[in-house]
Amino acid sequence: MANYFSSNFILGILGGGQLGRMMLSETCKFDITTHVLDPSNEAPSRTACDHFEQGDLMDFETVYNFGTKVDVLTFEIEAVNLEALEKLESEGKKVYPSAKTLRNIQDKGVQKKFYSVKNIPTAPFKVFENKLELTEAIASKEITLPFVWKSCTGGYDGKGVSVIRNEDDLIPLVESSCIAEDLIPFKNELAVIVARNAKGEVKTYPVVEMEFHPEANQVEYVICPARIEDAVAKKAREIAVQVSEAFEHVGLLAVEMFQTKDDEIIVNEVAPRPHNSGHYSIEASYTNQFEQQLRAILNLPLGNTRSKVGGIMVNLVGAEGHSGNVVYQNIEKILAMEGVTPHIYGKKQTRPFRKMGHVTIVNEDIDKARKIAEEVKRLIKVISLE
């Protein structure tokens, strides 16, 4: 086995946002040397890695040159130059998850077609090259209102997704390739994180339940374990493994799903990296998702995915009407509450709905944890004083 610990081995991470920063907490724990590439000079990961480079993640030369200087390359964001990853792999560089996996995920239209080919249950959909094609399909009744519109590329944190209920809703949509997806009535939005190492060892985390902010279309609460029947949870984990096998990924795969009114499970979308739905694991699990990511991409034995205790994650997002230097109002009040741990991402500037941190609430009683989470949400405010 390679010696990753206290050695000359270098792990490269494309993207220096909060996911990279939390992964770097685990590389510090294991004394693994890290290089990070990010376009922002103020990236949250900058102060936590051994070597930081500023550069464009979509630029071939920048990504390729960065990759030549590390031993294993991973990423914390999907928007990276695939051709550079493919060239690095052709020269023997280990890239996890692989460029092949990422190519099937990066574009949501490609991702949805992949589910159809692999017989993975998903909502009926059609892919359109541009907005004009979409409007023509509506005019000819090829698709009917209402439906869910998704941009094929560039969407994140609720951006790039809209419910189209009437033709006026089409006006603000961007001019890009997109998906029109059937609006599925569902009981719950669920997620399962699957870990897979290069040896093919696979483990799933418990099913989590996600509650979304109605306006921002961002996750407000992640609840683990999900408050669903055991049979539904079993089905969700089995489908998550089916998806993982189809993508043949190495690392983590977060599989977001809907539980329909009839208790069927359909796949919404995936992320080939640590994910918002797994943040609860830092406090609540035997092996948190960021340590598990390292174990998987370094082909080490996977850790125990069980929870020690019930966990709820609350996202900290910038308050509406506030932009500028960030202030966390009432943080000392939530620190006084039992089982509450805030995580601040290191972003100095806040703006409405920007992800600035999260708070984990752990309790043996998940219903009590949910009540504390509401109190945390009510108390803490991410504001600016300018």
N, C-alpha and C positions, 0 to 999 in steps of 0.2 A: 504494500500500500504506500502511496505517496505520502511524504511528510509535509502536511499543510501547516503544522503548528510550530510557531517560533522558528521559522525557516525562511528560505529565500523564495518560497512559493508566493505568487501574486494573484489575487482575485480581482478581476476588473468588473466594475458595475457601470452600465450605461444608464444614466439618469441619477440625479442627486437630490430628488425630492424626499418627502417624509418617509416613503417606503424604504428608500436606500438608507436613510438615517437610522431607522429602526433595525434594519439588517446589520448595519455597522456596529450596533450595540452587541450583537452576537459575535461578529468577527473579533471585536475587542476581547470578549469573554474567552475566545479560543486562541487569541494572539495570531490571527491570520492577517497578513499584509494586504492592504486594499488600495486600488486606484479607482477614482471616480471621474466620469466625464459628464458634464452638464452645461447647457447653454448659459445658465445664469451664474454670475460671479457671486451672488448671494444665496446659492443653493443650500438648503438645510443640511446636506451631507458634507459640505465643504470642511467644516471644523472637526468632523468625526473620522475622516479617512486618513490614510498615510500619505497619499498623493492626489491632488485635485487638478483636473484640467478643464478649462472652459472651452466649449466647442459645440458645434451644431450636430445633434444626434442623427439628423437626416442627411448629412454630408458624407459621401462615400469615403473620401480621403481621410477625413477627421476620424471616423469610426474605425476604418481599417488600420490606420497608424496607431491609434490607441490600443486596438486589439492585439497588435504584434508585440506589445510590451508586457502582456500579462499571460498567465498560464491557463486560466479558465475565465471565460467571459459570460456574464449574465446581465440581466436588465431589470429595471423596476418600472419601465414604461414601454408600451408596445410601439410607440412612434419612433422607430430607429431604422437606419438604412439596412435593408435586407441584403442588398447586393454585396455590401462590405462583409456582412456575417457569412454569406455563402463563400466568398473568396477566402476568408479566414479558415472556414471549415475545410475547404479544398486543400489548404496548406497544412492541415493536421491540427488546427487549433480547436480546443474543446469549447463549444458554445452551447449553453444550456439555459432555457429550452432552445432547441435547434431552430435554424432559419426555416426549415421545412414546417415545423410546428407553427412558428410565428406567421408564415405566409398564409396558412389556413385560418388565421385568427385576426390578423391586422385589419383586413377589410371585412366589414360585417356582412356584406353581400356574399363574399366568398365563404365566410363562416356559416351562414345560413344554408347555402347550397351544399356545404360539407355535411351538415346534419341530414339533409335529404338523402345524399348518397350513402351515408353510413346508417340509415334507418334509426336515427336518434329522434325521439319525439320532440317536435317544436311547433310553434304556431304557423299556420299557412301564411305564405308571403309571396311577394313578387319584387324583383329587383329592377330598378329603372336607372338609366344612364344619366338622366338629368331631370330638372324640374318640369321642363316642357313635356317630356315623355309621360311623367306622372299625371300632369293636368289633362293630357289627351286621353289617358287611361280612365280618368274619372269621367270625362265628358262622354266617352263611348260606353260607360257603365262596365268596363272591364274590372274595375274595382269600385266598391261602394263605401260610402261614409256610414259610420265613423270607422277610422282605422288608425294604427300607430305608424307614424313616420319616423324613420331612423336614418341619419346620415351614415353612409358606408364607412367614412373615415373621419377622424378628428373629434369624435364625441367622447366626453368624459364628464363625470360628476353631474349627470343629469342633462348636460348640454348635448345637442344632436339628437334629442328624442322629443317628439311632440305627439299629442293625441289630436288628430284632425277630425273635428266634428262637423265643420261646415267649410265652404269654399274660402271664406275670409281667413280661416286658419292657415291657408296655403301661402298667403302674402309674405309673412316674415321668413319663410323657409329659405335656406341658403341654396345657391345654384350648384348642386353637386349630385353625384350618384347616390341613390338612396334605396331604402326598402319600404314597401307598404305592407304592413303585417296586420292580420286579423286582430281585432280587439277581443281578447279572451277574458271572459268573466272568471275571476279567480278568488280563492279564499285567502291565500297567503303567498307572499314572495319569500322563497327559501334559498339557501345557498349551502353548498358542501365544498370544502377544500380537500383536494386529493393530492397526496404527495407520492412521487414516484422517483426512484433513483435509477442510475444507469444499469444496475443489475436486474431491474424489473420488479423490485420490491415495491408494493403499493399499500398505502394506508389512507383511510379517510377520517376526517374530523367529524364530530357530531353535526347534525343538521342545525343550522341557525335560521332564525326567523328575522326578516327585515321589515321595519316600518319606515315608510318614506314621508318626507315633507311634501305636502300637496302642491306647493308652488314651485319650489326649487327642484323637485324631482330628485332630491338627494336623500340618502339613508339618514334617518334621524336616530333610530335605535336598532342595534343588532342584539338579538336575544338568544342565548345558548343555555340549555337546550331549547329548540323550537317547541312551542306548545301545540304539538300535533300528536296524532295517534302513532303508536310504534310501527304499525304496518306501513303507514305513509312515510315515516322516517326511513324504514328499511328500503322501500322502493326508491326513495330519493338518493340514498347512498349507492344503491346498485346502479342506477342510471348514471350517477357521477363517475363511477368506475368505468362504465361502458364508454362514456365520453372521453375519459382519460386514455383508455386503450386505443380509441379511434385516433386521437391526436399523437399518440406515442411520445408524449412529452417527458422530459426529465426536469424535475423541479416541482413547483406547486402549480396546480390548476384550480382556480376558483370557478365553480359551476353555479351560475345563478339560474333559478328555476321558479316556475309557478305551480302551485297546487290548485287544480281547477275545482269547480263546484262539485264535480263527481269524483274527487280525490285522485284524479290522474296527475302525473308529473310530466310537465313539458319544459324543455330547456329554453331559457331566454338567451343568454350569452355567456361567454367564458372570458377569464383573464389568466394568462400564463405566468403568474407571479404572485407574491403576497398581496393580500386584498383587504379592503376595508371590513369585509365580513369576518375576517380572522383576527382583528385587533384584540378582541376580548381574550384571546389565548395567551397574551403576555402575562396576565395575572391569573387566569382561570384554568389553564391547561398544564399538563405535565411537561409537554414540549410545545413551546410557542411556535407560531407559523414561521417566524424569521429564522430561528434555529433550525427548523425542519427544512427550510429552503436550502440552507447551507449543507445540511446532512445529505439532501437529495442531489444537489449539483456536484458535490465532492464524492459521491458514491459511497457514503458512509451509511451504517445501519440507521434506519429511520427510527425516530423516537415515538414514545407513547402519545397517542392523540387524544386520550380520554381527558375529560375535565375533572379537576380536583373539586370544583365548586361551581355553582351557577354563575354565569357572567353576562353582563349587559354592557354594551358600548354605546356611548352617546357622542355623536360628532360635535365638535366645536367649530362653528362656522361664523364668519363675520356678520355682524348685525346689519340689517338694512339701514341705509342712511349714514353709514360710517365708512370712511376711507381715510387711510393715513397710518401714523405710528400706532401700533396695537397696544391696547390695555386690556388685561383680563380682570373684569370687575367681579368682585365677590369670590375670588379663587380661594381666599383663606377660609371662607364659610364652607365650601365643599370639602376642603382638606380636613375640616373638623368632623366630617361625617364618616361613619364606620364603613370600611370596605371600599372607599372611593380613592381612585388614583388618576390624577390628570397627566396627560402627555401633551407637551407643547412642542410644535414642529419646528420652531426656529425661524418662522417667517415674520419679519419685522413690520411689514405693511399689511394692514387688513383692508378688505373691501367686502361688499355685500355677498354673502354665501360662499366666500372663499374658505376652503378647509384649512383651519389654523391649528387644530389639535383634536384630541378626543379624550374622553373620560371613561374609565372602566369602573363598574360597580360589581363587586362580588358578594354573594350571599348564598348560604345553603338553601334558602327558600327563594326561588326565582321570582315569585309574585312580590315578595318584599323588595328584592333587587329592582324590580320594575317600578315600584312606588318611589324608591330612593332616586332612580334615574330621572323620573319626572321632576322631582325636587331639584336635582342637579341642573336639569335643563331650564327650570324656572329661575334659578339663582344666578348661574354664571352667564355673563354677557361679554362678547368679544367686540369691543368698541374702540374708537379713537377719540382723543381729546381735542383734536384740532377743530 
